[in-house]
Amino acid sequence: MRKLLSIVILSVGLMGCKKEEVTPNNTCNCGMIMNDSASNYSVDIKNDCSGNVKTFYLSEADWMTAYVGTNYCITNVANW
């Protein structure tokens, strides 16, 4: 009985673990703005999918609406 119960608990535990996969519809081009620089209108964005941080250089108009701590999407890249 203990073996059967252990097998059932283990099976339920393993089935509950599911890795989220990136599909073509989920391009992973968005993330949280971690830092910005007024000298060159750049923002450092932490990607929502990979966790990587990359610096992007924006136009002055786009930089003015990109606030640290908010989510921002970069349209000319699929992911980073």
PyMOL commands that place a pseudoatom at each C-alpha (Angstrom):
pseudoatom trace, name=CA, resn=MET, resi=1, chain=A, elem=C, hetatm=0, pos=[0.000, 0.000, 0.000]
pseudoatom trace, name=CA, resn=ARG, resi=2, chain=A, elem=C, hetatm=0, pos=[2.846, 2.394, 0.842]
pseudoatom trace, name=CA, resn=LYS, resi=3, chain=A, elem=C, hetatm=0, pos=[4.516, 1.714, -2.516]
pseudoatom trace, name=CA, resn=LEU, resi=4, chain=A, elem=C, hetatm=0, pos=[1.279, 2.440, -4.379]
pseudoatom trace, name=CA, resn=LEU, resi=5, chain=A, elem=C, hetatm=0, pos=[0.741, 5.641, -2.418]
pseudoatom trace, name=CA, resn=SER, resi=6, chain=A, elem=C, hetatm=0, pos=[4.341, 6.723, -3.056]
pseudoatom trace, name=CA, resn=ILE, resi=7, chain=A, elem=C, hetatm=0, pos=[3.966, 6.059, -6.789]
pseudoatom trace, name=CA, resn=VAL, resi=8, chain=A, elem=C, hetatm=0, pos=[0.718, 8.051, -6.942]
pseudoatom trace, name=CA, resn=ILE, resi=9, chain=A, elem=C, hetatm=0, pos=[2.247, 11.018, -5.069]
pseudoatom trace, name=CA, resn=LEU, resi=10, chain=A, elem=C, hetatm=0, pos=[5.358, 10.959, -7.246]
pseudoatom trace, name=CA, resn=SER, resi=11, chain=A, elem=C, hetatm=0, pos=[3.276, 10.765, -10.431]
pseudoatom trace, name=CA, resn=VAL, resi=12, chain=A, elem=C, hetatm=0, pos=[1.082, 13.682, -9.423]
pseudoatom trace, name=CA, resn=GLY, resi=13, chain=A, elem=C, hetatm=0, pos=[4.157, 15.706, -8.479]
pseudoatom trace, name=CA, resn=LEU, resi=14, chain=A, elem=C, hetatm=0, pos=[5.864, 15.078, -11.800]
pseudoatom trace, name=CA, resn=MET, resi=15, chain=A, elem=C, hetatm=0, pos=[2.763, 15.847, -13.849]
pseudoatom trace, name=CA, resn=GLY, resi=16, chain=A, elem=C, hetatm=0, pos=[2.395, 19.174, -12.048]
pseudoatom trace, name=CA, resn=CYS, resi=17, chain=A, elem=C, hetatm=0, pos=[5.786, 20.362, -13.321]
pseudoatom trace, name=CA, resn=LYS, resi=18, chain=A, elem=C, hetatm=0, pos=[5.366, 21.810, -16.767]
pseudoatom trace, name=CA, resn=LYS, resi=19, chain=A, elem=C, hetatm=0, pos=[7.871, 24.105, -18.432]
pseudoatom trace, name=CA, resn=GLU, resi=20, chain=A, elem=C, hetatm=0, pos=[6.334, 27.022, -20.304]
pseudoatom trace, name=CA, resn=GLU, resi=21, chain=A, elem=C, hetatm=0, pos=[7.416, 26.891, -23.917]
pseudoatom trace, name=CA, resn=VAL, resi=22, chain=A, elem=C, hetatm=0, pos=[7.910, 29.884, -26.176]
pseudoatom trace, name=CA, resn=THR, resi=23, chain=A, elem=C, hetatm=0, pos=[5.710, 29.649, -29.226]
pseudoatom trace, name=CA, resn=PRO, resi=24, chain=A, elem=C, hetatm=0, pos=[5.939, 31.710, -32.418]
pseudoatom trace, name=CA, resn=ASN, resi=25, chain=A, elem=C, hetatm=0, pos=[3.016, 33.818, -31.150]
pseudoatom trace, name=CA, resn=ASN, resi=26, chain=A, elem=C, hetatm=0, pos=[4.945, 34.603, -27.955]
pseudoatom trace, name=CA, resn=THR, resi=27, chain=A, elem=C, hetatm=0, pos=[7.940, 36.502, -29.349]
pseudoatom trace, name=CA, resn=CYS, resi=28, chain=A, elem=C, hetatm=0, pos=[9.456, 37.540, -26.013]
pseudoatom trace, name=CA, resn=ASN, resi=29, chain=A, elem=C, hetatm=0, pos=[10.271, 41.090, -27.060]
pseudoatom trace, name=CA, resn=CYS, resi=30, chain=A, elem=C, hetatm=0, pos=[9.013, 42.762, -23.880]
pseudoatom trace, name=CA, resn=GLY, resi=31, chain=A, elem=C, hetatm=0, pos=[10.446, 43.346, -20.448]
pseudoatom trace, name=CA, resn=MET, resi=32, chain=A, elem=C, hetatm=0, pos=[10.848, 45.577, -17.415]
pseudoatom trace, name=CA, resn=ILE, resi=33, chain=A, elem=C, hetatm=0, pos=[12.796, 48.824, -17.781]
pseudoatom trace, name=CA, resn=MET, resi=34, chain=A, elem=C, hetatm=0, pos=[15.545, 48.597, -15.182]
pseudoatom trace, name=CA, resn=ASN, resi=35, chain=A, elem=C, hetatm=0, pos=[17.462, 51.830, -15.891]
pseudoatom trace, name=CA, resn=ASP, resi=36, chain=A, elem=C, hetatm=0, pos=[17.496, 54.781, -18.269]
pseudoatom trace, name=CA, resn=SER, resi=37, chain=A, elem=C, hetatm=0, pos=[19.942, 57.434, -19.436]
pseudoatom trace, name=CA, resn=ALA, resi=38, chain=A, elem=C, hetatm=0, pos=[18.984, 60.925, -20.549]
pseudoatom trace, name=CA, resn=SER, resi=39, chain=A, elem=C, hetatm=0, pos=[22.380, 61.535, -22.159]
pseudoatom trace, name=CA, resn=ASN, resi=40, chain=A, elem=C, hetatm=0, pos=[21.752, 59.091, -25.020]
pseudoatom trace, name=CA, resn=TYR, resi=41, chain=A, elem=C, hetatm=0, pos=[18.031, 58.214, -24.617]
pseudoatom trace, name=CA, resn=SER, resi=42, chain=A, elem=C, hetatm=0, pos=[18.809, 54.606, -23.732]
pseudoatom trace, name=CA, resn=VAL, resi=43, chain=A, elem=C, hetatm=0, pos=[16.976, 52.122, -21.527]
pseudoatom trace, name=CA, resn=ASP, resi=44, chain=A, elem=C, hetatm=0, pos=[18.141, 48.843, -19.996]
pseudoatom trace, name=CA, resn=ILE, resi=45, chain=A, elem=C, hetatm=0, pos=[15.372, 46.279, -20.313]
pseudoatom trace, name=CA, resn=LYS, resi=46, chain=A, elem=C, hetatm=0, pos=[15.208, 42.889, -18.556]
pseudoatom trace, name=CA, resn=ASN, resi=47, chain=A, elem=C, hetatm=0, pos=[13.531, 40.409, -20.912]
pseudoatom trace, name=CA, resn=ASP, resi=48, chain=A, elem=C, hetatm=0, pos=[10.384, 38.754, -19.515]
pseudoatom trace, name=CA, resn=CYS, resi=49, chain=A, elem=C, hetatm=0, pos=[11.237, 35.363, -21.047]
pseudoatom trace, name=CA, resn=SER, resi=50, chain=A, elem=C, hetatm=0, pos=[15.008, 35.011, -20.795]
pseudoatom trace, name=CA, resn=GLY, resi=51, chain=A, elem=C, hetatm=0, pos=[15.834, 37.367, -17.925]
pseudoatom trace, name=CA, resn=ASN, resi=52, chain=A, elem=C, hetatm=0, pos=[18.637, 38.904, -20.028]
pseudoatom trace, name=CA, resn=VAL, resi=53, chain=A, elem=C, hetatm=0, pos=[19.238, 42.649, -19.728]
pseudoatom trace, name=CA, resn=LYS, resi=54, chain=A, elem=C, hetatm=0, pos=[20.002, 44.620, -22.889]
pseudoatom trace, name=CA, resn=THR, resi=55, chain=A, elem=C, hetatm=0, pos=[20.447, 48.324, -23.611]
pseudoatom trace, name=CA, resn=PHE, resi=56, chain=A, elem=C, hetatm=0, pos=[18.239, 49.856, -26.299]
pseudoatom trace, name=CA, resn=TYR, resi=57, chain=A, elem=C, hetatm=0, pos=[18.616, 53.341, -27.753]
pseudoatom trace, name=CA, resn=LEU, resi=58, chain=A, elem=C, hetatm=0, pos=[15.265, 55.049, -28.290]
pseudoatom trace, name=CA, resn=SER, resi=59, chain=A, elem=C, hetatm=0, pos=[14.128, 58.186, -30.015]
pseudoatom trace, name=CA, resn=GLU, resi=60, chain=A, elem=C, hetatm=0, pos=[13.648, 61.148, -27.693]
pseudoatom trace, name=CA, resn=ALA, resi=61, chain=A, elem=C, hetatm=0, pos=[9.854, 60.863, -28.019]
pseudoatom trace, name=CA, resn=ASP, resi=62, chain=A, elem=C, hetatm=0, pos=[9.849, 57.137, -27.177]
pseudoatom trace, name=CA, resn=TRP, resi=63, chain=A, elem=C, hetatm=0, pos=[12.315, 57.646, -24.311]
pseudoatom trace, name=CA, resn=MET, resi=64, chain=A, elem=C, hetatm=0, pos=[9.999, 60.270, -22.772]
pseudoatom trace, name=CA, resn=THR, resi=65, chain=A, elem=C, hetatm=0, pos=[7.243, 57.635, -22.382]
pseudoatom trace, name=CA, resn=ALA, resi=66, chain=A, elem=C, hetatm=0, pos=[9.523, 54.780, -21.195]
pseudoatom trace, name=CA, resn=TYR, resi=67, chain=A, elem=C, hetatm=0, pos=[9.577, 54.875, -17.392]
pseudoatom trace, name=CA, resn=VAL, resi=68, chain=A, elem=C, hetatm=0, pos=[11.841, 52.841, -15.117]
pseudoatom trace, name=CA, resn=GLY, resi=69, chain=A, elem=C, hetatm=0, pos=[9.825, 50.062, -13.472]
pseudoatom trace, name=CA, resn=THR, resi=70, chain=A, elem=C, hetatm=0, pos=[7.316, 49.737, -16.299]
pseudoatom trace, name=CA, resn=ASN, resi=71, chain=A, elem=C, hetatm=0, pos=[6.959, 47.084, -18.980]
pseudoatom trace, name=CA, resn=TYR, resi=72, chain=A, elem=C, hetatm=0, pos=[8.172, 48.044, -22.462]
pseudoatom trace, name=CA, resn=CYS, resi=73, chain=A, elem=C, hetatm=0, pos=[8.189, 46.178, -25.772]
pseudoatom trace, name=CA, resn=ILE, resi=74, chain=A, elem=C, hetatm=0, pos=[10.810, 46.560, -28.494]
pseudoatom trace, name=CA, resn=THR, resi=75, chain=A, elem=C, hetatm=0, pos=[9.157, 46.037, -31.870]
pseudoatom trace, name=CA, resn=ASN, resi=76, chain=A, elem=C, hetatm=0, pos=[12.183, 45.578, -34.125]
pseudoatom trace, name=CA, resn=VAL, resi=77, chain=A, elem=C, hetatm=0, pos=[13.574, 42.486, -32.315]
pseudoatom trace, name=CA, resn=ALA, resi=78, chain=A, elem=C, hetatm=0, pos=[12.021, 39.073, -31.701]
pseudoatom trace, name=CA, resn=ASN, resi=79, chain=A, elem=C, hetatm=0, pos=[13.871, 38.386, -28.434]
pseudoatom trace, name=CA, resn=TRP, resi=80, chain=A, elem=C, hetatm=0, pos=[17.172, 38.856, -26.643]
for i in range(1, 80): cmd.bond("trace and resi %d" % i, "trace and resi %d" % (i + 1))
show_as sticks, trace
zoom trace
